[in-house]
Amino acid sequence: MLTDIALKALKPGPKPYKRSDGGGLFIFVKPNGGKFWSLGCTVNGKQKFFSGGSYPTVSLRQARDWRAAIKAQLLLGLEPNARPKPPKQRRALSPDEPPPDSFEAVAMEWYETRLLSWSPRYAGVLMRRMKADIFPIIGRQPIETITPRQMLEALRAIEKRGSIEMAHRVKNHCSEVFRYAIPDGRCQSDPCRDLAPAMAKPKPKQHRAKVASKDLPDFFVQLNVDGGDRMSHLALRWTILTMVRSQETRFAEWSEFEGLDTEEPMWRIPPERMKMRSEHLVPLPRQAVKMLDEIRRANVYLAAGNMKFGRFLFPVPTSKTGTISENRMLDIMYRIGLRGKATVHGFRGLASTVLNESGLFEPDWIENQLAHTPRGVRAAYNSARYLSHRRKMMEWWADYLDAAETRSMNAKV
């Protein structure tokens, strides 16, 4: 595959020669130094060549667009007649509009291509980072002219605020933008590639504070004497029992449950609600099915046929989302003395610790149930992977929680 650097480096020889870009497109270099695009295609069973103009008048990107147009015409059975489009005369830009091929313009194009794979929350956070920290510094600069030094200075401005981890995340976002622009020749390399050694190191990652397994009986003692709203208690208990993130509990809908009257009840969480954008299956133990019955009875909107709110397990019409907020579960943790000592998310860590230490379950089963998707090829896993093993594991976890709560009641007596 050709690049602008390679094209500019091509020198004339005593005889004409050509260099391929793939797909039949090649550059023809003449002894006088002229460089001309040509495309070879099979038309009606015969090899045919089309002239595409000279380089750099016709850029690498325009030549590739021309190749795609010719191929499309051939697929439709049409006689190819497309020629590379000359550069359009640029219209006057508004003061707020980034110039074409500037970092900001390319970043916005990259952003649009990734939106379907991100949650709305993540997409919003990412764009706010770019607009606050990167666009004001290098946004209007042509992407091909940005140097590693300029990127480092932009990232160090974030570091000076004490946001070390944020600086590394922003670097990774910018790196993706540069790599997005390389194939069509808008830039030649990623200036972020070698910056990590020159950046401040983030602190070692600390796991969320969690209730220790030995303290579970006392946790249930405190939970059972708390006078908070029952639906909030049920939301917290559901999150602990199913090992999901609080976000997945908050927006759970009745339509996601299946087989509740069978021996294999299931909660099928759609990919758009998962952090890693992959469907997640939660095999439900008998305790979860029983809890669903109580949740259903407490859902007055479902009983009234108001499916705007009744479709959720934990509806709260007065909230912006129409569902319970994460703060309601946190408030319970605070009231029973766990402020700064444990979080709702920490129960996922507790489940992982308990299940791993039991020695009864493979680490892959546990990670899969926690929806910890590995990167790379393994990320495209089947959502039903290890399902029969995970079902037995979830039943064991539910029984473990029951046993801890039983000990709490015995201790209270």
C-alpha positions, 0 to 999 in steps of 0.5 A, spaced: 500 500 500 502 506 498 503 512 502 504 520 500 511 519 503 513 513 498 509 517 493 514 523 494 520 519 494 519 515 487 525 517 483 525 517 475 529 512 472 531 510 465 525 506 463 518 507 466 516 503 472 509 502 476 508 501 484 501 498 486 497 501 491 492 494 491 486 493 488 488 494 481 490 502 482 498 503 481 502 509 480 506 510 473 513 513 474 515 516 467 523 518 466 521 525 466 519 525 473 511 525 471 507 520 476 500 518 473 495 514 476 492 508 472 487 503 474 487 496 471 480 492 471 477 486 467 471 489 463 467 484 459 472 479 460 478 483 457 483 487 461 482 494 461 486 500 463 483 507 466 487 513 466 486 517 473 490 524 472 497 526 475 500 526 482 500 530 486 494 534 482 490 527 484 491 526 491 492 518 494 485 519 497 482 522 491 485 516 487 482 511 492 476 514 491 476 513 484 478 506 484 472 505 489 467 508 484 470 504 478 469 498 482 462 500 484 460 501 477 463 494 474 459 491 480 452 494 477 454 492 470 455 499 468 461 501 463 466 505 467 466 512 466 468 515 472 474 520 473 478 522 479 474 529 482 479 535 482 479 538 488 473 542 490 474 550 491 473 550 498 467 555 501 468 560 506 468 557 513 464 559 519 469 562 525 467 556 529 468 551 523 475 547 523 478 547 517 478 540 513 484 535 514 485 539 521 486 535 527 479 537 530 475 535 523 478 528 522 477 527 530 470 529 529 469 524 523 473 518 527 468 520 533 462 519 528 464 512 526 465 510 533 459 512 536 455 506 534 460 502 539 460 506 545 454 508 550 452 515 550 455 516 556 462 514 554 461 518 548 459 524 551 465 524 556 470 522 551 468 528 546 468 533 553 475 531 554 477 533 547 473 539 546 476 542 553 483 539 553 485 538 545 481 542 540 483 549 543 491 547 543 491 543 536 484 542 533 485 547 528 492 545 526 493 540 519 493 533 522 499 531 518 503 537 521 502 535 528 509 533 532 510 529 538 512 535 542 506 539 540 502 533 543 506 532 549 505 539 551 498 538 550 498 532 555 502 535 560 497 541 561 492 535 563 498 532 568 499 539 571 492 539 573 493 532 577 489 528 572 495 523 570 490 517 568 486 522 564 492 524 560 494 517 558 486 516 556 486 522 552 493 520 549 490 514 547 484 517 544 488 522 540 492 516 537 486 513 535 485 519 531 492 519 528 491 512 526 484 513 523 487 518 518 494 514 516 490 509 511 488 515 506 494 519 507 492 525 511 497 524 516 503 519 515 504 517 522 502 517 529 505 522 534 502 519 540 506 513 539 512 514 543 510 519 548 508 514 554 515 514 557 515 522 557 509 522 561 508 522 568 506 515 571 499 514 573 498 511 580 497 503 581 490 502 580 486 501 586 480 496 586 473 499 589 473 498 597 469 492 598 465 489 604 470 483 606 467 476 606 468 475 614 463 481 615 458 479 610 453 477 616 454 484 620 452 487 613 446 483 613 444 485 620 445 492 619 441 492 612 435 488 615 435 494 621 435 500 616 429 503 615 430 505 608 425 504 602 424 497 600 425 498 593 432 501 594 433 495 598 431 490 593 435 494 588 441 493 592 440 486 594 439 484 586 445 487 584 449 483 589 446 477 588 446 477 580 454 480 580 452 486 575 454 493 575 449 498 578 447 501 572 445 494 569 440 494 575 438 501 574 435 500 567 433 493 567 427 491 564 422 486 564 422 484 557 429 482 558 427 476 562 426 469 560 424 462 562 422 464 569 417 458 570 422 453 567 429 450 570 433 455 567 431 462 568 435 467 565 436 475 564 439 477 557 442 484 558 442 487 551 449 489 548 447 497 548 446 497 556 453 493 557 459 497 558 463 492 553 457 493 548 456 485 548 450 481 550 451 479 557 447 473 560 445 472 567 443 465 569 438 466 575 438 462 581 432 460 585 433 466 590 433 471 584 426 468 581 423 469 588 426 476 589 423 478 582 416 476 584 417 481 590 419 486 585 414 485 581 408 486 586 412 492 589 411 495 582 405 499 582 406 502 575 406 495 572 400 493 576 397 499 573 399 498 566 403 504 565 409 501 561 412 508 560 415 506 567 412 499 569 417 496 564 423 497 569 424 493 575 426 499 579 422 505 576 422 512 579 418 517 575 421 523 578 428 522 576 431 524 570 432 517 567 425 514 570 429 509 574 432 509 581 438 512 581 445 509 584 445 514 590 439 510 593 443 504 593 449 508 596 445 512 601 443 505 604 451 503 604 452 510 608 446 509 613 449 503 615 456 505 616 460 504 610 461 511 607 468 510 605 469 503 607 465 500 601 461 501 595 456 498 591 461 496 585 465 493 591 460 487 591 463 485 584 470 484 587 467 480 593 464 475 589 470 474 585 474 473 591 469 468 594 468 464 588 476 464 586 478 462 593 473 457 593 477 453 588 470 450 585 470 454 579 474 456 573 477 463 573 474 464 566 467 462 568 468 468 574 470 473 569 465 471 564 460 472 569 462 479 571 462 481 564 470 482 564 471 481 556 478 480 554 481 485 549 483 482 542 480 476 538 477 473 545 473 479 546 468 477 540 466 471 545 459 467 545 455 470 550 452 463 552 460 461 553 460 456 560 453 457 561 451 451 564 458 452 569 456 459 570 449 457 572 451 452 578 456 458 580 451 463 581 446 458 585 452 457 589 453 464 590 446 465 592 446 460 597 453 463 600 449 469 601 443 466 604 448 462 609 451 469 611 444 472 612 442 466 616 448 467 620 447 474 621 440 472 624 442 467 629 447 472 631 442 477 633 438 472 636 
